[in-house]
Amino acid sequence: MKLPADRLRKLATALLESRGASAESARLQTDLLLEAELRGLPSHGLQRLPLLLSRLDQGLADARTRGTGTWQRRAFLSVDGEHGLGPVVLMNVMRILRNNLKETGFAVAAIRNANHIGMLAYYVEAAARDGLIAIVMSTSEALVHPFGGTRAMLGTNPIAIGIPAGDAPFVLDLATSVVSMGKINNHAMRGIPIPVGWAVDADGRQTVDPQAAMRGAIAPFGDAKGYGLGLAVELLVAALAGSDLAPDVRGTLDDTHAANKGDLLILIDPSAGMGSIPALAAYLDRLRLSPPLDPARPVAIPGDGARARRAASSQAGIELPQSLFEHLIALEAA
């Protein structure tokens, strides 16, 4: 069923405010979820709201805190998320780092004990539109098998990079697994098989059953390359945030454990360097105008597709499983 974004925004905001979130925090958390829906990423959208609400009800997430940061060096901030809502903590950290950029030109924040931060593109695009380069990394429970292995040992460990480039910034956001667990959960919710190659079952065999995949392990993207990049993110985040490693991480997929994964935010003021943002924008336009393999599909830049899907969804509405909408309505009435 298709629903207008404003209807879903009011519903989600009310549900969060009823659990102690301020109007500002509820708006921010809701905006993150709706942006994922609008950009065609339901795996990071409203399907995550019931679990988040349950975590608030169980006292595993705190809707009031924005986290506490301690400057360990002039450009390195260590952050205890205090079990706050992921977007609330991370956007507050971004605000703190920005205040330090005039002096240092760059700043790094390592975050522990914050709840799931969701779609990373949300943060790096916000920074890029404000003229800053941003890199965000995050870890998760053990969901991905190593290259050549069958058992889940690494997180999906996404990384996002945003670079200002005029009206359409460069925004790369990718998991180091073939897909996120949220996408497999979305297939399970809709009763749709997953493609071959996404995951193995608990016995290490290829599967197209999303339920079996959730009990097994997701494949790294690009075989050894994705495995290597995912492992690098795992080690980098844990080394700086002091967060747990994947086999011991809990709290992004359950409502029984406190979240103990880690997040890393790097902000850079490009004016501290020697490059030219207009030159970057012109180069991206040259890429877009370069000859396509298929004339019906012009060459695109990372971020272009998400912006196009957002524009279309804003007009047509958000496609939401009826069961999920009914669940949210029931939670509102409870």
N, C-alpha and C positions, 0 to 999 in steps of 0.2 A: 504494500500500500504506500502511496505517496502522500507526504504530509508537508505543510509549509514549515520552513525553518523557524519562523516566529512562534508557532504553536509548540514546537519541540523545545525551543529555548525557554519559554515560560515554564513548561512542565519540569524540565531538568533543573532550572534555577530554583523553583519552589521546593523541589525535593531536597536539594542541597541546603537551602536556607532552613528547612524544617529540622535539619540535623546540626544546626549550630554554625553553619558557614555565614560569614558576613555577605552583604549584597555584592561587594567587590570580588570576594573569593569565589562565590557561587557563579558570578558572571564569567570569571576567568576560566574556571574548570569547565563550565558549560561551553564556552566559546571554543576551547580546545577540542572537545568531543564533537561539536557541530562542524567545525572546520574539517575534521577528518571525514565526516559524512559527506559534506559538500564536495570534497576533493576526491570522492570515490574510494575512500579507505574505511569502510564500515568496521573492519577489524580493530580499528583504534577509535571507533565512534561510540554511539550510545549503547552498544551491547556491553560496554564496560561499566556503565553506570550502576546497574543493580549490584554488582560485586562491590563497587566503591561505596555505595550506600550501606551495604552490609558491614563493610569494614569500619565505617563510621559508627554504626550501631553497636559493633562489638568492641569499640574503643581502640581499634588497631590503627585508625587514622584520626588525626586531630584537625578539624576544620578551621581552627582559630589561629594556629601558629603559622609564621612565615619562615621559621628556621632561625638559627643563630650562627653567625659567622665570626671567625677569628683570623686576623691577618697574621700568617706565619712568616711571610716575607712581604716586601713592598708590593709585589704583584701576584701573590698567591694567597687565596682565601680558603680556609678549611671550614666547611659548613656541616653542622648537625641539623638535619632536616626536621628533627623532633617529631617525626611521623606525620608531618603536614601533607596537605594535598600537593602532589608533584608539581603541577603548573604554578601554584601559588608560591612554592618555595623557589622554583627555578627562575621565575620572572622577578622575584624580589632580589635574588642573587644577581641577575643580570643588571638590575638597577644599581646595585652596590658597585659592581665592577665598572660600570660606565662612569661613575664618579671618580674612578681612579685612573682613567685612560689618559687624561690630559698630562699627567705626570709621567706615566710609564710607557704609554703607547700600546700596551697589551696587559691583559690580566687573566688569571686562571682561577677557577673555583672548582674544588673537589667536594662533592656532596655525598653524604651517607645518611641513612635513616629517613629518606623521603619516600613517599608513595609514588606509584607509577607516573612517569612524566608524559606518556602518550606519544603522539606523533612529533618527532623531533623537528620536522620542517617548520612547524609552527614558530619555534623559537628562533631558528636561524634566519627565517624570512623576516621576522619582526626586526631583528638586528640589522639585516641587510637594507631594509627599507629606511632605517635610520642612519645609513651610511657606514655601518660597521661590518667587519668580517666576523663570522661566528662559526665555531665548531662545537658540536655537542655529541657526546658519546654516553651510552648507558649500558648496563648489564642486566642480566635476568637469571632466573632459575636455569638449571641445566636442562636444555631443551634440544640441543644440537649435538649430533654425533661428530667426532673428529673424522677427518679424511682417512679412509681405510678402516674406520671403526663402525660399531653398530649401537653403542650405548650412549645416551645423552650425557654429555660431560661439559659442554659449554653453553653459555647463554646465546640468545639470538643477537645480542651485542650490536645494536644499530649505531650508525655514525651519520651525522648530517653536517653539511658545510653550506654556509650562505655567504655570497659575495655580492656587494652592491654593484649594479650595472644598469643604472637608469631606472626606467619604469618597470622593468621586468628583471629582477635580480636572479642570479644563478642560485638555484636551490637544489642541492643533491641530498637525498634522504634514503638510506638503504640499510636493511638488515644484512648482517653477514651470513645469515642463513638464506636458503632458497625463498622462504616466506616466514612471516611471523606466526607465532602460535595463535594470535588473534585471528588471522585469516583462516587457519584450520578450524578454529572454534566457529567462525562465521559459516563455513561450509557445513559443519555439523548442525548448526542452528537451522540452516535452510534445507538440510537433507540432500546436499549436493556432494557427489564424490570429488576427491581431490585429484589433481593430475598425477600421473606416474612420475616418480622422481622427486616428489616433495618430501617424502618421509618413509620411514620403515616402522614396522610394528614392534611389539615387545620382544619378538624373536629375531629381529634384525632383517626381516623380509620386506621387500617393497610392498606398499599398500596404497590403495585408493580410498580406503575407508577412513574418514576423518576421526571417528571414534578410536579406531585402532592406532592411528597416528598420534593421538593425544596420549596414548599409553606407551608409545615408542619413542622415536627421535626424528627430528627434522634434519635434512641434509644441509651441509654448508653450500653456499652458492659457489659456482666455479671450482668445485672440488678442492684441491690443495690451496688455491688462492684465497677463497673465502674462509677456509679453515685457518689459514695463517693470519689473515686480517682480523678475524673474530677473536683469535687467541691473543693477538696484540692488543685489541681493545680490552679484553678481559684483564690482562696483566696491567695495562696502563691505568685503567680506572681503579683497580684494587690497590695498586701501588701508591696512588695519590690520595684516594678517598679513605683508604683503610676499611673498605667494605669487604664483605665475604666473597669468596669465589663461588662459581656457579653451583657446584654440587651441594653447597651449604646455603644457597640463597632461597629465601621464601618471601611470600607476601605480595607478589604482583598478580598471582593467579588464584589465590585462596583468600578466605576470610577467617583463617585460624592462626596466622602468624604475623608478627610485625615485619614490615618490609626492611630488608637488610642488603639490598643491592646498592650499587653506586652509580653516580652520574658525574660527568665532567663537562665543564663549560669553559671555552676559551674565547675571549673577545679581543679583537685587534682593531685599532684605529688605522685605516689605510693611509691617512694623511701623514702618518709617521714614516711611511715608506716613500718610494720614488715613482710609483706607478701612477697611471691615469685611469680613473673610473670611466670617463667618456671613451677612452680607447678600448676598454674591456667591453663596453656596451656595443661599440661598433663592430668588434670582432664577433660577438655573439650573433649580431645581425647578419654578418657575412656567412656564418655557419648556417643560419636558418635559410639563407638564400642559395646555399650551395646545392648542386644537382642531387635530387633524391633518387634512390633506387626505384621507388614506386611513385610516379607522378601524383598519385592520389594521396600520398602521405608525405608531406614536406618534412624536411629535416627539422627536428625540434631540439630545444635545450632543456636540460633537467629543470623542472619547475613549470615549463610551459603547459604540459598536459594537465597538471593539477589545477592551474589557474583556469584553463578552458573548462574543465569539469565543474569547477566551482561556479563559474558564470552560468553554465547550463542548469545546474542544480538549484541555484538561487531563483531561477525563473520557474522551473518545472516542479520543484519540491524535492524532498528527500525520500528515497525509497527505503522503507523500514519494514522488517518482518512484522506481520500483524501480531504474532505472539509476543514479540518484544514490546510493542506499543501497549498491548493489553497489560503486560506485566508492569510497565511503568505507571499506567493509569491506576492499577491496583495498589501499587506502592503509595501513590499520591492519596488514595482514599483511606489507606490504613491509618 
